[in-house]
């Protein structure tokens, strides 16, 4: 388990003294009070687990989201100070409603200083945060472009952790290797910065597309990957393109902050039937560039089933999202490294000659990241049959071959 940071819960102690006390008793009281003060200060630094269990924790594990320095100016700081709760996180203030004229209220109430997102606490049960303007329009389009050509029907985790088709999840999706481009690397670093959990705990980015009623019915993200990363403790869901109607993220069992619930009820007409869900919990409307962070496990390591959520049917238009699942430990998954036209195994030429490049492309050439026998496969495979990623893998080999032709 990685090291985690404790909460700020403090057990305050009151002491009473009588008017007539002896010097010895007075001295004992002074010592006692001093120890109490020292204990309170230490508790603020170390913290106590909300359920009474002492345990070190990650920042993000408790939802005490890292707040990067310089996010606010002095003007915005004074304005938002009155809206913060005890954890120093700004509470929600009408996160969903459109302006009276029906126009885009994207900038209303937001703090966007030097391109930094504003964090809103939406719920403490479970921990749910909304990041306004987390991605730029250019970043949204870049992520879509990276994976759109490879989109195919999404799957769910089946037996043996294998993907399987399900009517519960009808979107189209694909995965993009970590660190694949400088832009994606910047997004992954931002996810790490705002969650307080290192980027190498993240799974690959999953690009999803929803249209014509496609949805993902109520489910929970909290799985345990065993030796590879352990528990999947958190999810960051980023909205890349917003639909015209539907596509809300509904948390049916969540207990939102009172002002969040009030805003949700007041804007009932702005939600689809699934998004409203008879007023259960609350929903977040997809807004381009925004992101949601929520936690699927309690601090004590048990699953938080109140984090159950659904991607409501996209009823008009098309919705694109990007998901980053985060584990408690480092997660081993395809991670991009620049190709060098080299084989990593002495039998690569032999395997390529008997058709393994076509039969086992993930290992041999690579599908999302560079494979173990990229040189052997690039030497024999028709470029017309390769994806953009595979063409990128073969680019150094092509340059080398061109150099040999034209010394």
N, C-alpha and C positions, 0 to 999 in steps of 0.2 A: 504493500500500500504506500502511495506517495504521502509525503508529509502534508498535513492539512492544518488550516488555521481555525482556532476555536471561535465560538460566538462571543458576544459581548454581554451575555446575561450576567448579572451581578446579584449576589445575595447580600442585600444591605443589612447591616447589624445596628440596632439601636442600643444605647447604654444609658442607664439612669444612675444618678449618684445622690446620696443624701447630703444635707447641708452640713452636718457635723460628722466629719470623718477624721481619722487619725492620720499623722504624717505617713505611717507605713502604708495605710490603705490608699491614701492619696497617690503615693508613689506607684503602688501596684496598678491603680486605675490609669495613671499616665502611661505606664508601660503597656497596659492592655489596649488602650485607645490607639497608641502608636502602632501596635501590632495589627489592629483592625484596619487602620489607614493603609499600612503597608500591604496588607492582604487585599484590600480593595483595589489598590493600584496594580498589584500583581495580577489580580483577576481580570482587570481591564486589558492587560497585555496578553495574558495567556488565554483567558476566557473559560467558560463552563458550558458544556454541551447542554442544549435546550432541555433534554430529557434527563439531565443529571449525570450523564456519563462523561467522564473526562477523557478527551481524545483529541489529538492534533488533527487539523483539517486543512484542506485546500480552501483558498478564497472562494472559488466558485461553488464548492460543495455546499456551503450554507447560503449561497446566493448573495454573499457580500461581494458584489461584483467589483473588480478592480476599476478604480476611477482614475484614468490617466491624468497626469498633471497638465495644467493649462487648458482644460476642457472649457472653462467658462471665463468670461471677463468679469471685472468687478461689478459691472452693472447687472449682468445676468445672475451673478452669485447672490447678490442681495435680494433679487426678485424671487429666486427659487428657494432660498433658505427656509422660508416659511412653509414651503410645500413638502419638505423632506420628513421622513420618518426617523425613528431612532437609529437605523442603520446607515443614515446619510444618503439614502437613495431617494430620488425625487418621485413622489407619488403621481398617479395618473391624473390627468386633467382633461376630460373629454377627448379621448384618443380616437374616437370612431366617427364623430358626427361631421357631416358636410356643412359648408357655410349656408346661410339662409338663402343665398341666391342659387344654390345648387352647384356652385363652382368648387374648385379644388382648394382645400384648406391645408395643403401639405405643410406650409410654413408656419401656420398659426400655433403659437405656444411652444415652438421648438427652440432649442438652444443649439445652434450650429456654428460653433466657433472653430475656425481654422479646419473645417471639414470634419470635425469630430461629431459623433452621434450623441444624442441625448438619451439617457437611460430613464425609463419609467418602471417603477415597481407596480405590477398589476395584481399580483396575488402572493400571499405568503403560504397558502395551503392549496396546492403546492407552490414552490417558488417559481414565479413566472415574471420575466422582465421583457419589456418592449424597447428595442433600440430604434429610435427615429433616424432616418437618413444614414443608416449603417453602411450602405453601398452607394456609390455614384451611379448615374445612368450608364456611364461608359463601362463600369465594372459589371453591371447587370448584363449588358449586351455581350460583353466579352465571355462571360461564363456560359451564356446560352450558345454562343458561336462555337465554343470548345466542344460541346457534346451533342448538339442538335442532330447532326447527321447519324449518330449512333443510337438515337432513342429507340427503345423497343418496349414491349409490354412489361410493366413492373411486376415484381414478384414479392412474396412474403417469405419469412424464414420457416422452413419445413423441417422434417426429420433430418437429423444429422447436420443441422444448420445449413441445409441446402435450400436454394431458392425454388419456390413453387408458385404457380399461378393461382390466383384466388379472386373470386368476385368481390371480395371485400376491398380489393385494391385494383383499380382499373386504369390507373395513369400510365403514361409512357416514361421510361427513365433510363439513365445510364450513369456510369461512374467515371470520374476524372481523377487521374493519379495526383497525389499530393505533389506540390511544388512544380506543377507542369509548366507554368509560365510565371514571369515576374508578377503579373497582376494577380493570379491565383495565389501565389505565395504571400502577397500583401494581404489578401483577404483572410488567408489562414492565420497569419500573424495577428490580424485584428481580432479574429475569433478567440485566439489564445489570450490576447491582451484584455479583452472585455469579459472573458469567462474566468480568467485567472488560472487556466489550466494549459500546460504546454502544448504546442502545435502537434508534437509527435504522439499525443494521446488521441488525436483525431483520426477517424476513418477517412477514406476517400470522400471527396465531395460527390453527392448524388444530385444530379440534375433531373427535375421532374416536370412534365408537361400535362396539364389537365384541360380538357375541352369536351363539349357535347355530353355533359352529365358525368364525366369521369370523376371519381372520388376515391377516398381512402376512409373507410368507416372506422368507428371508434376503436382505438388500439393503444397499447403502451409500448414505448421504445426501450424500456429497461430490460435488457438481456444480459447474460453473463457469458463472456467469451473465454472464460477459464484462464489458461496460461497466457493467452494473447490479449493483454489489456485488462482482464478482469471485467468488472461490471461496466456497462455502458450507462454512465451516470447522468449525462446531460445531452440536450439537443439544442442546436442553433438552427432555426428555420429562417431562411432569407427569401424575401419576395422579389423576384426579378421582373416580372410583368404582371399587372393586375387585370383580372377579367372585368367585363361590364357588369356582371351579376353573379352572385354566388361565390363559391371558393373560399368561404371563411374558415378559419381554424377555430373549432369549437372545443372548449374544455367543459364537458357536461358536469363533472363532479367537483370542479374547483370552487374555492370560496374566495372570490375576488375582494379587493378592498372596497369599502362602502361607496366611495365616489366612482369607482370603476363600475360597480353594479348599477348605480344610479344612471350613469351615462349609457350603459347598455340598455336599460329599460326605456330610457327616454328616446333612444334611437331605434326602437323596435322595427319601425317601418323600413329601415335601411338594411335589414338583414333578410336573407332568404329563409325559407321554412326551417332548413337544417341549421342555419346560423342562429336563428332565434331559439330553436329547440325548446319551445314551450317555456322559455325563460330560465332554463336550467343552466347553472354555471355562468359562463359568458363566452363570447366569441371575439376574435380579432379579425378585422377586415384586412385583406391583402392590399398593401400599399407598396408600390415599387420602391425598392431601396431600404425598406424597413426590415427588421429581423426580430425574432422572438427567441429568448433563451429560457428553457425550463428544465427542471431536474426530475429524474425518474426514480431516484432512490432517496430514502431518508438518510440522515447523518449516521445512524446506527447500522447502515448497510442493508436495511430491509426495503423492499420495493414500495414505492409510493404510487399506489393505484389511483390516487386522485389526479395524477398527471395524465390520465387517459385523455386522448384527444382525437379529433377527426378532421380530415380535410373534406369539407362539404362539397357536394357536386358543383362543378363549374357549369352554370346554366347558360351563360351568354358570354362569348369571347373566349380567350385563352389565358390560362394562368401558368406561369413558369415559376418554379421555386428551386432553391438549392439548400440541401440539408447537410449539416455537419454533425455527426454523432461523435460524442466525446467519452472516452473511457477513463477509469481511475488510474490506469497505468499506461505505459507506452504501448502503442498498437502497431503491429507489424502488418503493413498493407502496401500495395504498389506505390512507390515514391519515385518521382522522375529524377533521373540523373542524365546529364548530357551524354549522348551516344558517342562512341569513339571507334566504331567499326572493329570491335574485338570480340573474340569468343571467350567464354568463361569456362569452357569444358573441352578437354582434349578430343572427345568423340563427336564434336559438333558437325564436322564435315561428314562423318559416317551417318549420323542421324539425318542430316539434311538430304543425303543421297537416297534414302529410303522413304522419303515423303513426310518426315516428322514436322517440317515447317508448316505444312498444310493441316496435318492432323492435330498438332499440339502447338498452335501459334502463340499462346500465352507464354509458355516456357521458352520456346525456341526463338522466335523473332521478337515477340512482345506485342501486346494489344493496348494496354494502358501505360506501360512503362517498358524500358529496354529489357529484352529477354536475354537468356544465357548464351544463345547462339546467333546473335544478330548478324555477325559477319557472314557466316555460312548461308543463312537464309537470304540476306540481301544480295548475295552473289548469284543466286539462282531464281529468285522469285520475280514474276512479272509485275512491274510497277502499277499497271492498270488495276490489279486486283488488291492493292494495298489501300488502307485508310490513310487519312491525313496524318494520324499519329505514327503509323508505320512508315510512311514516307519520310517523316521527320527522323525516325530511327535510322533509316537507310541513307540519309543525307551525307554523313561523313564517308560512307563507302562509295557513294556516287561521286563525291568530290575526289576521292582517291583514284577511282577508275578514270575519271576525266583527266586527272593529272598524269596518269600513265600513258593516256592516249596522246596528250599534248604536252610533252615535257618542256 
